[in-house]
């Protein structure tokens, strides 16, 4: 079975092997220089955080340069190239800022690349992705990892391949197809006024992206490229002005929704950050990840406050209670835990004083959690092919939703609380009665084109 968190190419997160300085073969920008710069420089010089106006994640940004020095390379003349002079300390401040100086062989690699003409050998298929001009065609339904209802309950947004499909909530028709760059969408959030849709995703080992859509015009307002790898599930602040999300780079990011500008990047996790949520008033955030921690941080600065939970196993999901500063977390140990964000007493070693309730162990790893609009119930999705619904207060299982073929990666309640909607490995959206768990509707998330006749399959049948 496919995993929600596939193994990604991690070469960009490791120091790439450096070319032998002897021989006739030219230094490769794409295979040698680019990975080196990604590791040591892209944290401060990327689209969402262009310190000194410099974006070093792509060749075009290096050639354009920053606000102070102009182009970062003088082709054929490393002694006149800011890129080389800043890492050697011949120009101030020495780079990487606040980090260890580059090794001698890394500096030699950069110097040789510039001396040889600083050519861009990025293959065509790896260049900056463009927004497709036409919707994709599908031979089979893609795995669903992003799904959300509009505030009025009239629309259901579902992530596809390089697009978001806006369905009528009953699945009877597709109202719009919002085309974007990301191969996969990992979370979708509507603003409370229904004017904006914010999607978080990316393409593994290439880029992470935050999309901001104007729903009335069906237009893409912002495409924020935040990292050189996939971004994971995010959340919108209560006032809809800020988006918070995590990534493979072990960071929690926050951006301004309207401008796309980065507000902060917080690096207090020790592994991938897989989901984030705002507190009730937007002044705090909680993030979870593979380092087993649910971390509480300041919502304005990203400053770490404390771990909310007792560390047990990798965490993949967090949901905040809609009326209280409680968070529900889950992951590899298969148990949903409800915690308060407000510690009742001073923190002690191996302290679990914030734990409110431990719920029933699931049949497999938990990938997604969702509260009903009033917080009285919650649903759990994961490796198991069923979605149980629980009473939040008593912990009693009140319904069980069945029918999926494979894991469930996203769960959402309808705004009126009467329906639970799920998506996952099989690419089918299933809608259940929240009280009984009975399936009331299902449909394939995308139009399927017949290989023989080019006919579209309307639903899951």
C-alpha positions in Angstrom: 0.0 0.0 0.0 1.2 3.5 -0.8 2.2 5.7 2.2 1.1 9.2 2.7 4.7 10.1 3.4 6.6 8.4 0.6 10.4 8.0 0.7 11.7 11.2 -0.9 15.0 11.8 -2.6 17.2 13.3 0.1 20.3 14.2 -1.9 19.4 17.8 -1.6 19.6 17.6 2.1 23.1 16.1 2.2 26.4 17.5 1.0 26.7 16.2 -2.6 29.9 14.4 -3.6 32.2 17.0 -5.0 33.7 16.6 -8.5 37.3 15.7 -8.8 39.2 18.8 -9.6 41.4 17.0 -12.1 40.3 16.0 -15.5 38.5 17.5 -18.5 34.9 17.2 -17.5 33.3 20.5 -16.5 31.7 21.0 -13.1 27.9 20.5 -13.3 25.8 23.2 -11.9 22.7 20.9 -11.5 24.5 17.8 -10.1 27.2 19.4 -8.0 26.9 23.2 -7.4 23.1 23.3 -6.9 23.0 20.5 -4.1 25.9 22.3 -2.4 24.1 25.6 -2.3 20.9 24.0 -1.2 22.5 22.5 1.9 24.5 25.6 2.9 22.7 28.6 1.5 19.1 28.1 0.6 17.8 28.4 4.1 18.4 32.2 4.0 18.2 32.7 0.2 15.0 31.2 -1.1 11.8 32.7 -2.6 10.1 32.9 0.7 13.1 34.3 2.5 15.4 36.3 0.1 17.9 37.8 2.5 19.6 40.7 0.7 17.2 40.1 -2.2 19.0 36.9 -3.2 17.3 33.7 -4.2 19.9 30.9 -4.6 17.5 28.0 -5.2 17.6 28.3 -9.0 20.2 29.4 -11.5 18.2 32.4 -12.6 18.3 33.8 -9.1 22.1 33.3 -8.8 22.6 35.0 -12.1 20.3 37.9 -11.2 22.0 38.3 -7.8 20.9 40.3 -4.8 20.2 43.9 -4.0 23.8 44.8 -2.8 26.2 43.1 -5.3 24.2 42.4 -8.4 24.9 39.1 -10.2 26.5 36.5 -7.9 28.9 35.3 -10.6 31.3 37.0 -13.0 31.6 34.2 -15.6 35.2 33.2 -16.1 36.4 35.3 -13.2 35.9 33.8 -9.7 38.0 36.5 -8.1 35.3 39.0 -9.2 32.3 36.8 -8.2 30.5 37.7 -5.0 29.4 34.0 -4.6 33.0 32.9 -4.3 34.3 36.0 -2.4 31.6 35.8 0.2 32.2 32.1 1.0 36.0 32.6 1.2 35.7 35.7 3.4 37.3 38.0 0.8 34.1 40.0 1.1 32.1 40.7 4.2 30.1 39.2 5.8 31.5 35.8 5.3 28.9 33.2 4.3 27.2 31.1 5.3 26.1 33.7 7.9 26.6 32.3 11.4 27.6 28.9 10.1 30.8 26.9 9.6 33.0 28.0 6.7 32.7 25.8 3.6 35.3 23.1 3.2 38.2 23.8 0.9 37.1 21.4 -1.7 33.6 22.9 -1.8 35.1 26.4 -2.3 37.4 25.0 -5.0 34.3 23.5 -6.7 32.6 26.8 -6.8 35.7 28.6 -8.1 36.2 26.1 -10.9 32.5 26.3 -11.9 32.7 30.1 -12.2 36.1 29.9 -14.0 34.6 27.4 -16.5 31.8 29.9 -17.4 29.2 29.2 -14.6 27.0 27.4 -17.1 23.5 26.2 -16.3 23.1 22.6 -17.3 19.7 22.1 -15.6 17.7 19.6 -17.7 14.5 20.9 -19.2 12.3 18.6 -17.1 13.8 19.9 -13.9 13.5 23.6 -14.6 11.0 25.8 -12.7 7.6 24.2 -13.1 4.9 26.1 -15.0 1.2 26.1 -14.2 -0.4 23.8 -16.8 -2.7 25.4 -19.3 -5.1 22.5 -19.5 -6.4 20.2 -16.7 -4.7 16.8 -16.6 -6.4 13.6 -17.8 -6.6 10.6 -15.6 -6.5 6.9 -16.3 -7.1 6.2 -12.6 -8.0 8.2 -9.6 -5.0 9.6 -7.6 -4.5 9.1 -3.9 -6.4 11.9 -2.0 -4.4 13.7 0.7 -6.2 17.1 0.7 -9.9 17.7 1.2 -12.0 20.4 2.8 -15.6 21.9 2.8 -16.3 25.5 2.1 -17.7 27.4 5.1 -21.2 27.3 3.7 -21.0 23.6 3.0 -21.8 24.1 -0.7 -18.4 23.1 -2.1 -15.9 20.3 -1.4 -12.3 20.9 -2.5 -10.3 17.9 -3.4 -6.6 17.7 -4.3 -5.6 16.1 -7.6 -2.5 16.0 -9.7 -1.4 19.6 -10.2 -4.9 20.8 -9.5 -7.6 21.3 -6.9 -11.1 20.2 -8.0 -14.0 22.1 -6.6 -17.0 19.7 -6.4 -20.5 20.4 -5.4 -20.8 19.1 -1.9 -23.1 16.3 -3.0 -20.6 15.2 -5.7 -23.0 15.8 -8.5 -20.7 18.0 -10.6 -17.3 19.7 -10.7 -17.7 23.5 -10.4 -14.1 24.4 -11.2 -10.6 23.0 -11.6 -7.8 25.1 -10.1 -4.6 24.3 -11.9 -1.3 24.7 -10.0 2.3 23.5 -10.0 2.3 21.0 -7.1 2.1 17.3 -8.0 0.4 16.6 -4.7 -1.8 18.7 -2.4 -1.4 17.7 1.3 -3.9 20.1 2.9 -6.7 22.5 1.9 -8.1 25.3 4.0 -10.9 27.8 3.3 -10.9 31.2 4.9 -13.9 31.7 7.2 -15.4 34.2 4.9 -15.1 31.8 2.0 -13.1 34.3 -0.1 -9.8 32.4 -0.1 -8.6 28.9 -0.4 -5.1 28.0 0.8 -3.4 24.7 -0.3 -0.1 23.3 0.8 1.9 20.7 -1.1 4.7 20.3 -3.6 6.7 17.9 -5.7 9.1 15.6 -3.8 12.8 16.5 -4.1 12.0 19.6 -6.2 9.9 22.2 -4.3 7.3 22.9 -1.7 4.5 25.3 -2.5 1.7 27.3 -0.8 -1.1 28.3 -3.2 -3.5 31.1 -2.3 -6.7 31.2 -4.5 -9.3 33.9 -5.0 -12.4 31.8 -5.0 -14.7 34.3 -6.6 -12.4 34.8 -9.6 -11.0 31.3 -9.5 -7.5 32.9 -9.8 -4.2 32.1 -8.2 -3.1 35.0 -6.1 0.1 33.6 -4.6 2.4 30.7 -5.4 4.9 30.7 -2.6 7.9 28.3 -3.2 9.1 27.8 0.4 11.6 24.9 0.2 13.3 22.5 -2.2 11.1 19.6 -1.1 7.5 18.9 -0.2 5.5 20.8 2.3 3.0 19.1 4.6 -0.4 19.9 6.1 -1.0 23.4 7.3 -3.7 25.6 8.8 -5.1 29.1 8.5 -5.2 31.6 11.3 -8.7 32.4 12.6 -8.7 35.8 10.8 -7.4 34.2 7.6 -4.4 36.4 7.2 -1.6 33.8 8.0 -0.9 30.2 6.9 1.3 27.9 8.9 2.7 24.6 7.6 5.6 22.1 8.0 8.1 20.5 5.7 10.8 17.9 5.1 13.3 20.6 6.1 12.3 20.0 9.8 10.9 23.5 9.9 7.6 25.2 10.8 6.8 28.0 8.3 4.4 30.9 8.4 3.5 33.2 5.5 1.2 36.1 5.0 -1.7 35.0 2.9 -2.2 38.1 0.8 1.4 39.1 0.2 3.1 35.7 0.3 5.8 37.1 2.4 7.5 34.9 5.0 6.7 35.8 8.6 9.0 33.2 10.2 10.7 29.9 9.8 11.1 27.9 13.1 13.5 25.0 13.3 12.7 23.5 16.7 11.8 20.0 15.3 14.4 17.3 14.8 12.6 15.6 11.9 10.0 16.2 9.2 7.1 18.4 10.4 3.9 16.8 9.1 1.0 18.9 10.4 0.4 22.2 12.2 -2.6 24.0 13.7 -3.4 27.4 15.3 -4.8 27.8 18.7 -8.3 29.3 19.2 -7.1 33.0 19.1 -4.2 32.4 16.7 -1.6 33.4 19.2 -0.1 29.9 19.5 0.5 27.0 17.2 1.1 23.3 17.7 3.1 21.2 15.2 3.7 17.5 15.1 6.2 15.3 13.2 8.4 12.3 13.0 10.4 13.4 16.0 7.4 12.3 18.2 6.8 15.7 19.6 3.8 18.0 19.6 5.5 21.3 20.0 3.8 24.5 21.2 5.2 27.7 19.8 4.4 31.4 19.7 2.1 32.2 16.8 3.7 35.6 16.0 7.4 34.7 16.1 7.6 30.9 16.0 9.5 30.9 19.3 9.4 27.4 20.9 7.5 27.3 24.2 7.4 23.7 25.2 6.4 20.1 24.2 2.7 19.5 24.8 3.0 15.8 24.9 4.9 12.9 26.5 7.1 11.5 23.7 5.9 8.1 22.5 6.1 7.5 18.7 6.2 9.3 15.4 3.2 11.7 15.0 1.4 12.3 11.7 -1.8 14.1 12.7 -3.0 16.9 14.9 -6.4 18.5 15.1 -7.5 21.4 17.3 -10.8 21.4 19.2 -13.0 24.1 17.6 -14.0 25.6 20.9 -11.1 25.0 23.3 -7.3 25.0 23.2 -7.2 21.2 23.1 -5.3 19.3 20.5 -5.9 15.7 19.4 -2.7 13.9 18.2 -2.0 10.6 16.6 0.6 8.6 14.7 2.5 5.3 14.7 1.4 4.1 18.1 -2.2 4.0 16.8 -3.7 5.8 19.8 -5.5 9.2 19.7 -4.5 11.4 22.6 -6.3 14.6 23.7 -4.0 17.3 25.2 -4.6 20.8 26.6 -2.3 23.5 25.3 -2.3 25.0 28.8 -0.1 23.1 31.3 -1.8 22.8 34.7 1.5 22.8 36.6 5.3 23.3 36.1 6.9 21.0 33.6 8.7 18.0 35.0 10.8 15.2 33.4 8.6 12.6 31.7 5.6 14.8 32.5 2.2 14.0 30.9 0.1 16.4 33.0 -1.4 18.0 29.9 -3.0 14.7 28.8 -6.8 15.0 29.1 -7.9 11.7 27.6 -6.5 8.6 25.8 -8.8 6.9 23.4 -9.2 3.5 21.8 -6.2 2.0 20.0 -6.7 1.8 16.2 -6.0 -1.0 13.9 -3.2 0.8 12.2 -1.1 4.0 12.1 -3.1 7.2 12.3 -2.7 9.7 9.4 -5.6 12.1 9.9 -7.9 13.4 12.7 -10.9 15.8 12.5 -13.4 17.3 15.0 -17.0 17.9 14.3 -17.9 21.6 14.1 -19.0 21.7 17.8 -16.2 19.5 19.0 -18.5 16.9 20.5 -17.2 14.2 18.2 -14.1 13.3 16.2 -13.1 11.0 13.4 -9.9 9.0 12.9 -8.4 7.9 9.6 -5.2 5.9 8.9 -3.9 2.6 7.7 -7.1 0.8 8.6 -9.8 0.8 6.0 -12.4 2.1 8.4 -13.0 5.5 10.0 -14.3 5.3 13.6 -16.2 8.3 15.1 -16.0 8.9 18.8 -17.7 11.0 21.5 -15.0 13.4 22.6 -16.1 13.6 26.2 -16.8 9.9 26.9 -14.5 8.3 24.4 -17.3 6.0 23.3 -17.3 4.9 19.6 -20.5 6.1 18.2 -20.1 5.2 14.5 -17.8 3.3 12.2 -17.5 4.3 8.5 -16.4 1.5 6.2 -15.9 1.0 2.4 -12.5 2.3 1.5 -10.0 0.1 -0.3 -6.7 1.0 1.4 -5.7 3.6 3.8 -7.5 6.9 4.6 -5.4 10.0 4.5 -7.9 12.8 5.1 -11.2 13.2 7.0 -13.5 16.3 7.1 -16.9 17.0 8.8 -19.5 18.9 6.8 -20.0 22.4 8.4 -23.5 21.2 9.7 -21.9 18.3 11.5 -24.2 15.6 10.0 -21.7 14.2 7.5 -18.2 12.8 7.7 -16.3 12.8 4.4 -13.1 10.7 3.7 -10.5 10.3 1.0 -7.4 8.2 0.7 -5.5 5.5 -1.3 -8.3 4.5 -3.6 -9.0 8.0 -4.8 -12.7 7.8 -3.9 -14.5 10.5 -1.9 -16.9 8.8 0.5 -19.6 10.6 2.5 -21.1 9.1 5.6 -23.8 9.8 8.1 -21.9 11.0 11.1 -24.4 9.5 13.6 -24.8 6.0 12.1 -21.6 5.6 9.9 -23.7 4.6 6.9 -22.4 5.6 3.5 -24.7 8.1 1.8 -22.7 8.9 -1.2 -19.4 8.2 -3.0 -17.7 9.5 -6.1 -14.3 9.3 -7.8 -12.4 12.5 -7.1 -11.4 13.2 -10.7 -12.8 12.6 -14.2 -11.5 9.3 -15.4 -10.9 8.9 -19.2 -11.5 5.6 -20.7 -8.4 4.2 -22.5 -10.6 3.0 -25.4 -13.2 5.5 -26.0 -12.1 8.6 -24.1 -15.3 8.5 -22.1 -15.4 9.9 -18.6 -16.5 7.8 -15.7 -18.9 9.8 -13.6 -18.7 8.1 -10.3 -17.3 5.2 -8.3 -20.3 3.1 -9.1 
